[in-house]
Structures are given as structure tokens and as C-alpha cells.
């Protein structure tokens, strides 16, 4: 955002206004991983496929749409041990990770617990986000402008200056997206582990010039 009223001979006060708005997330995504090992790569792949299909089916049975489940990564890696300085082949590791996206945050714990009960070995990257972020950013921008105006007014009153109420320049400094709130899941805890979405903070910053 940029607004300027050219006034080369004006005396100006330049202030930076900031605003923040807190909002509850309404979306979450996380990764579910199945890792299997075997002396033979085909054996490890087959075992992995059976387990991951079981995990996916169990999630779908919770009324989660299949389009909300997406493959995130699939890797096959040889496994080695080092004995007395020698590399000894121990078989293969197959890792298959899927990303699950939910709009009903109350389902997070149930989906995770169900996946673990059906063979998932790792849960990671639990991230909460906001779908209508721009609405909150506009609110934060209003707060930032009000903050800038209040700062300029305080300076003018302290210095006994006659401040013109209309700004001659407004520059939007940042339109940064809030970092997704990350939660953690401990595989060693009992089932029905609560996953709390918390809150996200949306920020806005502006530079504003006032004439006096």
C-alpha cells in the first residue's frame, strides 16, 4: 500500500505504526508416516503398502474425504551398520508419508490416534493455519494506522507543534503471513492426546508522514 501527497517544502513527522490481531486457526495439516524394514526391498515395500493402505482406510472411515489425504514423500534407503570400521549391509528401509488436511479441528486427536493404532510409526509437522487470513490482516492494518496517528499526535503535543490530521504519505511496510502454529505429538503418550490449536497473530506495519 502506498499513498503520497507531494509536499517538498513541508515539515514532516515520520512515524511507524504497528498493529496485531489474534485469531483462532480453522485449518490444520500434519504428516503421517509409515516406516518398514526388510532384507529384501520388495518385502519392505509390500509391508509398507499394506500398512499405509490400512492407515488411509481407517482415516477415511472417520468421514475424512480422500481428497484431504495426499502423498507427501516416498523413499527407499539401504541400511548399514558399521562393525570394526567395515560397512555391513542390513537391508532396506521404506518410508511413506502422507499429508492430512482437516477443517474440523476437533478431529485432530482422533485421526492421529486412529492412524497410530493402525500402524503409523511417525506423526510430524502439525501446523494450524487460517483460511480467511486477509480479513484479519485488514483489521491489523487499521490498528497500525491508528497507532501511527496516535504516535504522531503524541510527538506533536510534546513538541508543541500544530499537526495536520491528514497524512501526506502512507507506506505499507509488511504484509507478512503468520507462521503456522506448530504443535507436537508424542508417540509415547497415551491415546487421545489433546492437540491444542492455540492462536495465530497477524501483524501489519506502516510508515506514515504527517505535516506540521
C-alpha positions in Angstrom: 0.0 0.0 0.0 1.4 3.5 -0.9 -0.3 6.9 -0.6 1.6 10.1 -1.1 0.6 13.8 -1.3 3.7 15.6 -2.8 4.8 18.4 -0.5 8.6 19.1 -1.0 8.7 22.1 1.3 6.7 20.6 4.2 8.0 20.0 7.6 7.1 16.4 8.4 6.9 13.9 11.3 7.6 10.4 10.2 6.3 7.6 12.4 6.0 3.8 12.2 2.7 2.2 13.2 2.2 -1.4 14.0 -0.9 -3.5 14.6 -1.6 -7.1 15.6 -4.7 -9.2 15.6 -5.0 -12.6 17.2 -7.2 -15.2 15.5 -8.0 -18.9 16.1 -6.9 -21.2 13.3 -9.6 -23.0 11.3 -7.4 -25.4 9.3 -4.7 -28.0 10.3 -2.4 -30.3 8.3 0.0 -32.9 9.5 2.1 -35.8 8.2 1.6 -39.4 9.0 4.5 -41.7 8.2 4.8 -45.5 7.9 8.3 -46.9 8.0 9.1 -50.6 7.3 12.3 -52.5 7.0 13.3 -55.8 5.3 16.2 -57.7 4.0 14.6 -57.6 0.6 13.4 -54.3 -0.9 10.2 -55.9 -2.3 9.3 -57.3 1.1 9.7 -53.9 2.8 7.7 -52.2 0.0 4.9 -54.7 0.2 4.7 -54.5 4.0 4.7 -50.7 3.8 1.9 -50.6 1.2 -0.3 -52.9 3.3 0.2 -50.9 6.4 -0.3 -47.5 4.7 -3.4 -48.7 3.0 -4.7 -49.8 6.4 -3.9 -46.4 7.8 -5.6 -44.5 5.0 -8.7 -46.7 5.1 -9.0 -46.1 8.9 -8.8 -42.3 8.3 -11.4 -42.4 5.5 -13.8 -44.4 7.8 -13.7 -41.3 10.1 -15.5 -39.5 7.3 -12.3 -37.7 6.2 -12.6 -37.1 2.4 -9.9 -38.9 0.3 -9.0 -35.6 -1.4 -7.8 -34.4 2.0 -5.2 -37.1 2.1 -2.1 -36.6 -0.1 1.2 -38.4 -0.6 4.0 -36.2 0.8 7.1 -38.4 0.4 8.1 -41.9 -0.5 11.7 -43.1 0.0 13.7 -46.3 -0.2 17.0 -46.4 1.5 19.6 -49.1 2.2 20.5 -49.7 5.8 24.1 -50.3 7.0 25.8 -51.0 10.3 29.5 -50.2 10.8 31.4 -53.0 12.6 35.1 -52.6 13.3 35.3 -50.0 10.5 33.5 -52.1 8.0 30.2 -51.3 6.3 27.7 -54.2 6.7 24.5 -54.2 4.7 21.4 -54.7 6.9 18.6 -54.5 4.4 16.2 -51.7 3.3 14.1 -49.1 4.9 10.9 -47.9 3.1 9.3 -44.7 4.3 5.9 -43.5 3.0 4.5 -40.2 4.3 1.0 -38.7 3.7 -0.3 -35.2 4.5 -3.8 -35.0 6.0 -5.7 -31.7 5.9 -8.6 -31.0 8.2 -11.1 -28.2 8.7 -12.7 -29.7 11.8 -10.0 -29.2 14.4 -11.8 -31.4 16.9 -10.9 -34.4 14.7 -7.1 -34.0 15.0 -6.6 -36.1 18.1 -8.9 -38.8 16.8 -7.3 -39.0 13.4 -3.8 -39.2 14.8 -4.7 -41.8 17.4 -6.5 -43.9 14.8 -3.5 -43.7 12.4 -1.1 -44.9 15.1 -3.4 -47.7 16.2 -3.4 -48.9 12.5 0.3 -48.9 12.0 1.6 -45.4 11.6 5.1 -45.0 13.0 5.6 -41.2 13.0 3.4 -38.1 13.3 5.0 -34.8 12.4 4.6 -31.3 11.1 1.3 -30.5 12.8 0.5 -27.0 11.6 -2.5 -24.8 12.3 -3.4 -22.1 9.8 -6.1 -19.5 8.9 -8.1 -19.7 5.7 -9.5 -16.2 5.8 -6.2 -14.5 6.8 -6.8 -11.4 4.7 -9.8 -10.3 6.8 -7.6 -10.3 9.9 -4.8 -8.6 8.1 -7.1 -5.7 7.2 -8.0 -5.4 10.8 -4.4 -5.3 11.8 -3.7 -2.7 9.2 -6.4 -0.4 10.7 -4.8 -0.8 14.1 -1.4 0.0 12.6 -2.7 3.2 11.1 -4.4 4.2 14.3 -1.1 3.5 16.1 0.8 5.7 13.7 -1.7 8.6 14.1 -1.5 8.4 17.9 2.3 8.4 17.9 2.4 11.5 15.6 -0.2 13.2 17.8 1.8 12.5 21.0 5.0 13.8 19.4 3.3 17.0 18.2 1.7 17.7 21.6 5.0 17.1 23.4 6.9 19.4 21.0 4.0 22.0 20.8 3.6 21.6 17.1 0.4 22.1 15.0 -0.1 18.8 13.3 -2.2 18.4 10.2 -4.6 15.5 10.8 -4.4 14.1 7.2 -1.2 12.2 6.4 0.9 13.2 3.4 2.4 9.7 2.8 1.5 6.2 3.9 3.7 3.2 3.0 2.8 -0.3 3.9 5.9 -2.0 5.2 4.9 -5.6 5.6 2.2 -8.0 4.6 3.8 -11.0 6.3 1.8 -14.2 6.7 1.7 -15.6 10.2 3.9 -18.6 10.7 1.8 -21.7 11.0 1.4 -22.6 14.7 3.1 -25.9 15.2 2.0 -28.5 17.8 3.7 -31.7 18.8 2.5 -35.3 19.2 4.3 -37.7 21.5 4.1 -41.3 20.3 4.9 -42.5 23.8 1.9 -40.8 25.4 -1.5 -42.5 25.9 -4.1 -42.3 23.1 -6.5 -39.4 22.9 -3.6 -37.0 23.4 -5.1 -33.5 23.2 -3.7 -31.3 20.3 -4.4 -27.6 21.1 -4.7 -25.2 18.1 -3.8 -22.1 20.1 -3.9 -18.8 18.4 -2.1 -17.1 15.5 -1.0 -13.5 15.4 -1.4 -11.4 12.2 0.7 -8.3 12.0 0.8 -5.1 9.9 3.3 -2.3 9.8 3.1 1.1 8.1 5.3 4.2 7.8 3.3 7.4 7.9 4.3 11.1 7.3 2.3 13.9 8.8 2.8 17.6 8.0 3.1 20.2 10.8 
